[in-house]
Amino acid sequence: MGVAWLIAKLTALDYVSAFLGAAAGGMAEMVLTGAQVGANLPVIAAYQLFRILTVLFLLPPLAKWVMRHEGAAETGS
């Protein structure tokens, strides 16, 4: 809710669209919910797609890097 509030305050996006775009859940479910409440569907889909792509492509290398550096710190090298 906090991220949605921040997005709505920093952009011209309404709170409902920001909330559905930032909510954890499937893209289809959030877009269908947005269609029922009259939210901005392309924006919701774009935010959900960005969230999914971030999780799929950015977090695994970041986790690998953190684990490698944690292991090096524990062994002292």
C-alpha positions as CSV (number, residue, x, y, z in Angstrom):
1,M,0.0,0.0,0.0
2,G,2.9,2.3,0.7
3,V,4.5,1.8,-2.6
4,A,1.2,2.4,-4.3
5,W,0.6,5.6,-2.3
6,L,4.1,6.8,-3.3
7,I,3.6,6.0,-7.0
8,A,0.2,7.8,-6.9
9,K,1.8,10.9,-5.2
10,L,4.8,11.1,-7.5
11,T,2.9,10.5,-10.8
12,A,-0.5,11.4,-12.2
13,L,-1.7,7.9,-11.7
14,D,-4.7,7.2,-9.6
15,Y,-4.3,5.2,-6.4
16,V,-6.3,2.2,-7.5
17,S,-4.2,1.7,-10.7
18,A,-1.0,2.2,-8.7
19,F,-2.2,-0.3,-6.0
20,L,-3.1,-3.0,-8.6
21,G,0.1,-2.4,-10.5
22,A,2.2,-2.8,-7.3
23,A,0.2,-5.6,-5.8
24,A,1.6,-9.1,-5.6
25,G,-0.4,-11.4,-7.7
26,G,-0.8,-12.5,-11.3
27,M,-0.9,-10.0,-14.1
28,A,-4.2,-11.5,-15.4
29,E,-5.9,-11.2,-12.0
30,M,-4.8,-7.7,-11.4
31,V,-5.9,-6.5,-14.9
32,L,-9.2,-8.3,-14.5
33,T,-9.7,-6.6,-11.1
34,G,-8.7,-3.3,-12.7
35,A,-11.3,-3.8,-15.5
36,Q,-14.0,-4.2,-12.8
37,V,-13.1,-1.1,-10.9
38,G,-12.3,1.1,-14.0
39,A,-8.6,1.4,-13.5
40,N,-5.9,2.2,-16.1
41,L,-5.4,-1.3,-17.6
42,P,-2.2,-0.7,-19.7
43,V,-0.4,0.8,-16.7
44,I,-1.4,-2.1,-14.4
45,A,-0.1,-4.6,-17.0
46,A,3.1,-2.6,-17.5
47,Y,3.8,-2.4,-13.8
48,Q,3.1,-6.1,-13.3
49,L,5.3,-7.1,-16.3
50,F,8.1,-4.9,-14.9
51,R,7.8,-6.6,-11.5
52,I,7.8,-10.1,-13.1
53,L,10.8,-9.3,-15.3
54,T,12.7,-7.8,-12.4
55,V,12.2,-11.0,-10.3
56,L,13.1,-13.3,-13.2
57,F,16.2,-11.5,-14.5
58,L,17.7,-9.2,-11.9
59,L,17.2,-11.0,-8.6
60,P,18.9,-14.3,-9.4
61,P,22.3,-12.7,-10.4
62,L,22.0,-10.4,-7.3
63,A,21.4,-13.4,-5.1
64,K,24.3,-15.3,-6.6
65,W,26.6,-12.2,-6.0
66,V,25.4,-11.9,-2.4
67,M,25.9,-15.6,-1.7
68,R,29.4,-15.5,-3.3
69,H,30.5,-12.5,-1.2
70,E,29.0,-13.9,2.0
71,G,30.9,-17.2,1.5
72,A,34.1,-15.2,0.9
73,A,33.6,-13.2,4.1
74,E,33.0,-16.4,6.1
75,T,36.2,-18.1,4.8
76,G,38.2,-14.9,5.2
77,S,39.2,-14.6,1.5
